[in-house]
Amino acid sequence: MGQAAPSDPVDGTVAVPAADLGAVIVTSDPGDIQHLLDRPGPAGRRAEVAPLR
């Protein structure tokens, strides 16, 4: 996560456990979360990002 340089540390706090659990992250900023999930490669693809509507 340090290499991804998150704009908000909370995003990293959400992305890491979500990737571990294969969770769905509902967020108003899907681009930032997806950027963080793309960094660890296949491990990050276990999580899914859903835009908040």
N, C-alpha and C positions, 0 to 999 in steps of 0.2 A: 504494500500500500504506500510505503514511503516513496517508491519510484514513480508511482502514479500521480503523486502530488495532488491529493484531493483538495477541492476548494473548501470543503467543510469536513472536519474530522469526524462528525457524526456519520457522514456517508460511508466512511471506511469501517466504522463500528457496526454499521448495518450490513455492509457488503460481505465482510469476512464470514460471520456466522451463517448468513444466508447461503453462501456458496457451500459451506460445510454441510448444511442441512438440506440443500436442494430446495430452498424455499422460494416463494413468490414474494417479490418486494413491490408493494404498491407505493408509488411516489409521484410527487408533482414535478420532479426533475429526473426523468428516466435517463437522459443523456449522461449525466454525471455518474449515476449508479452503474450504468452499463459500461462506461469507461473503466471504472474500478473492477468490474467483473471480468473484463477482457484481459486485464493484466496477468492474472495467474494461469492463463491458458485453459486447458480442459477442466481444471478444478472450478473455475469461475462459471463455466457453462452449465453447471448443475443448478444454478439459481436462474430465476426468470424475473424480468422486470415488466411490470404492468403500470401504465400511466394512470394517475389519479384523475378521475373525470368529475 
